[in-house]
Amino acid sequence: MFKGVYTALVTPFLNGEIDFPSLDKLIDQQLSNGIQGFVVCGTTAESPTLTNQEKLELLQFTTERVKGKVPILFGSGSNCTKKTIELSQAACEFKIDGLLVVVPYYNKPPQEGLLAHFTAVADASNKPIVMYNVPGRTVTSLAADTIIELAKHPNIRGIKEADGDLNNFSKYKSAVGDDFALLSGDDESCVSFCLLGGHGVISVCSHVAPAAMVKWIHRAINKDESVREEYRRQQLWISNLYMTSNPIPVKAALNQKGVIASKEMRLPLVELNDTMTSQLMKSFENFQDIL
């Protein structure tokens, strides 16, 4: 089962190209602080602006750098089932532990289409599938009944639930198997999610606070209710990492902290401006013991 804290890795850029030395430094910072897994080419990696060749180069670099120390999920999803299958099969040639497959965006498939899409991808892949439900970006959302049905597929082994409203989660969490991974995709509600029975989080905040996130989520998984208030006190810097579209703020933070060489984005995303960067870094000032 996939569990614990996975960092949804950013893609560092420098002069329009992938900055592999910065990615190496970021991976080292994460591993040395006890992170429990990585997602390569998720939303936070600016995957819509990466070519398939770049995605596979990122995957090759990361798998060779990590050397099996922690599990790796690869984001292979798109809004085209055929293209998703093709990229998934290419990724399965590498030493990965699973595929993160997002709900198809823009074309707004009905629930029957989602059932058919995820089933087709799972049938065609030789690595486990983790579904990615993120209605804030895809519009269409996996309904609880659809999740329960898809969880019966032997190759669909979990879900990343990025709907901050935990009502949908509460409808399906007890109806899926004990070995079905329940991962939050929302940093603000991830502790509550794990206290309710979740197994971990795919996180953006773990870029800047990997060790602390691992401790908080471990406590939440083990039903330590005291972590709820402690985590609530972190909301200033957590919310500021989402002051504009992810991953713009977190790349600025990593750059300011000297982990990556540039806060460069690919259009249509743009770098965090100086005023917002100052606001972001100021929000970290009272949390130096964590950040």
N, C-alpha and C positions, 0 to 999 in steps of 0.2 A: 504493500500500500504506500502511496505517496503521502507523506505527512511532514509536519514541521514548517519551517520557514524557507521558502524558495525566493530568491531574488530574481525579478523579471529584468534581466540585464539591459541597460541602455546600450546603444551603439555609439561609441565615441567617433567623431569625425574630425578631420583636420584637412583643410583646403579641399573639401569636397569628397575626400576618400576616407575609408574606414581607418581609424587610428588604432592599429593593433597593439603598439606599445602601451597606450593608455588602457586598452581593454585588458592587457596582461596585468597591469598594475591594479586595476579594479578587481579582477578575479583573485589576485593575491590578497588584497585587503579583505575581501569577503571570506575567503577560506581561513585566513588567520584569525578571523573573529567568529568562527564556528557556524557559518551559514550552512544550511542543510540541503540545499539544492539550487539549481539554476533553471530559468527559462531563457532559451535563446530564441530570438526573433518573435517575441510577443509584441503587444501594442507598444510597450515602453521602449522597444528597440527601433521604433519608427518603421516597422515592417512594411507599411504600404509604399514606402519610398525606396525600399531595397529591391534590387533585382534578385532573381532566384540564384544566380551565380554568387552574388554577395551573401545571400542567406546561407548557402552551403559552405562558403569560405568562413563565415562566422562560426558555423557549427563545427567545421573541421578544426579551427583554431581552438575553440573552447573545449572540445572533447580531448584534444591532444594536451591541452594545458591542465585540465582537471584530472585526467588519468584515472577516472573512476572513483575519485575521493568522495564525491557526492552525486546524486542522481541528476540527470539533465532531461528536461522536457524541451521539445522543439515545436515552435509555433508554425504549423503547416496549413492552417485554415484560410479559406477565402470564401467569396460568395459564388464560386463555381465548383461544383462537386468534382468534375473531371480534373481541374487544375489542382484541387486539394489532394486528390489521390496521387497525382503525378509527383507533387512535391513531397508528400508523405512517404512514398516509396523510395524516392531519392534519399531522403533523410534517414530512412531505416538502414541504409548502407553504413551509417556511422554508429559509433558506440553510444547510443542514446537509450534512455529508459522508457520513454513514452513520447506521445505527440499531443500537443495542446491544439485543439481544433475549435475555432470560434464559431458561434452562430453566424450563418451567412447574413451579410449586411446589404443594405440598399434595395435588393430585389424582394425583400419582405415575404419569405416563404411562409405558408401556413404550417400548422403543427404537423400535418401529414408530410409536408415537404421536409421538415426538420427530421422527422423519423427516418425518412428515406435517405436523406443526406448523410446523417451520422452512421446509419447502418451500412451504407455503401462504403464509406471511408474505413469503418472498422473491419468490414469484410476484406478489404483490399490491403490492409496493413498488417505487418507482422510484429508491431509494437503496440502496447496498450494505448488506448485513447482516453484523454481527459477532455471532456467537453468544456467550453468556455462560454458562459452565459453573461453577457454584458449589454443589457438593453439600452444603456445610456449611449452606446456607440452604434449598436446594430438596429435599434428600434424594435425589431422582433425579439421576443423573449421565449425561452423554453418554459413551457407550462409544467407544473408539478407532475401531472399525469404522463407527459411526454418523457420527462426525466426518469420516472419510475419504470416506464416501458423500456427505454434505452438501457437502463442499468442492468437489464436481464441479459444483454448481449455479452458474451464471454470476453470480448476484447474492448469493451467500454468500461474503464476501471475507475472513473472518478469525474468530478465536476469542479471547475473553478467558478464559484458563484460571486459575480461582481455586482449584483443588485443589492444596494445598501439596505433595502427593505427586507427584513428577515422573514417576512410572512410566507413567501414562497418556499424558502428553505424549510420552515417548520412543517410545511405540508408534505414534503417528500423525505426528510432526513431519516425517519424511522421506517420507511417503506423500502429502502434499498439495503443491499447486503452489508454485513459488517466489514467486508473487505473492499467496499466501494469508497474511494477517497473523497472526502468532503473538504474542499479547500476554499477559503475566502479569497475574493479578488478585490476586496475593499479595505484599505488600511484603516479607515475611520471606524468601521464596525467589526473588524476581524477578531478582537478579543471577545466581544459579545457572541459572535458566531461560534468561536471555539468553546466558550462556556456552555453553549446550547448543544454541543455535540460535534462540532467541526474538528477536523484533524490537522488544520494548519492554514497557512496563508501564502499566496503568491503576491509578493510585496514590492512596492516602490520604495517605501520608507526604509527598508532594510539596506538600501544603498548607503545611507548615512548613519544608520544605527543598527548594524547587523547583530552584534552581541546582545543588545538590549531587546531587540525584537524576538530573538530566539528565547530569551528568558521569559518575556511576557507571554508568548504563545505557549510555551511549555507549561506555565502555571495555569493558563486558561484551559488547555486540554485536560489538565488534571483537576479541573473544577475548583481552583483557588479563587474564590469570589473577591478576595482583597485586591486582585490585580485590576479589577474593573475601575476602581477609583484612581489607582496609580496611573493607569493608561489614560484615563480621562484628563489627567493633568498634563498630558503631552499634546493635547489637541491644538495648541497654538502653532507649533512647528509642523505638526502633521498636516493641518489644514493649509498652511502656507506652501507646502510642497505640491498643493493642488490649486494654487492661486490663479493659475491659468492652465492651459491644456498640458497634460502629462505627455512627454517627459521634459518639457521646457524648464520647470523649476528645479527638478532633481539634477539635471545636467549642469545648471548654473551652480548648484550647491557643491557638486562633485568637483567642478572646476575651481571654485573658491577654496575648497579644502585641499587642492593640489593633487587630487586622485586622477583626474583626466586633464589633458592639456588644453582643451577648448570646450566652451559651451555651445559649439556650433550645432545647428540644426539643419535639416533639409527642408526646403520649401515643399508644401505651404506653411510648415511650422517655422517660427523665427525665434531668435535668441531672446532670453529674458532681458528686458531693458535695465538700465543702471538703477533706476528708482526702485523697481520691484526686486532687484537683486539685493539692494541694501536692506529692504524690508524683510526679505527672506532670511538673510544672514543675521539680522537683529533678533529675529524670533528664536534663533538658536542660543542666544547669549546666556540664558538662565538654565541651560541644559547641557553644559559643557561636560559634566560627568558621564553623560550618556552619548553625546555626539562628538 
